[in-house]
Amino acid sequence: MYRKIDRKTGAIDFKKVKQAAEVWRQFLIGETSNPGAHRLYFLYNGYFNHFDADDLPSNWNTYIHRSIERDLMYTESGNFCATFVKLGPLTFFGSIISETKDWKQDSIRCGDWTYSKHNFTPNKMIWQYYILRAKSSQKIMAGISEKQQKIIDAETLRREAEFVRSDLFRSLKDDFDQFPNS
């Protein structure tokens, strides 16, 4: 999976991106009852809580529960492209181009405003993408300036009682418990 979109590579057909966006718009406002080939999926990331794998970064639980981001994920070959919107413990995917067998009945699929639940086993592509994004998040946090870190530390100490009861604290504690040597 590639992080940066380079319009020169031709890996993404932006006409198809616009077409998918129009289909989703029509679906959301009720002009069509089904998004067709541009299927929509959402995942509850709580399935990954305390998940164990060799290549997980030490901020895994915090990333899975707390990060908010959006992206256009795709393969260099151009045979797969999807939107990626992560809002804390929920992730939404919108299929733009899917010529691969990677999208199986492994997520909750939306169509006709009904949801059919399937057992979830993340396919390799999505799993690698989550890990890539968690590692990227970790690098960003490591790059916080010393001045900003002092401000964060002072604010955390000033509101210590609130912080200890927060979801952020629980996620950080989960990371510490799961990755004690990091």
GIKA-V949354 format. One record per run of one state. SS is the DSSP state (a for helix, b for strand, c for the rest). FROM is the first residue (numbers start at 1). LEN is the number of residues. If there is no record, write none. Layout:
ss->SS from->FROM len->LEN
ss->SS from->FROM len->LEN
This chain:
ss->c from->1 len->1
ss->b from->2 len->1
ss->c from->3 len->11
ss->a from->14 len->15
ss->c from->29 len->11
ss->b from->40 len->5
ss->a from->45 len->4
ss->c from->49 len->11
ss->a from->60 len->7
ss->c from->67 len->1
ss->b from->68 len->7
ss->c from->75 len->5
ss->b from->80 len->8
ss->c from->88 len->2
ss->b from->90 len->9
ss->c from->99 len->9
ss->b from->108 len->4
ss->c from->112 len->2
ss->b from->114 len->3
ss->c from->117 len->7
ss->a from->124 len->19
ss->c from->143 len->3
ss->a from->146 len->13
ss->c from->159 len->1
ss->a from->160 len->5
ss->c from->165 len->2
ss->a from->167 len->12
ss->c from->179 len->4
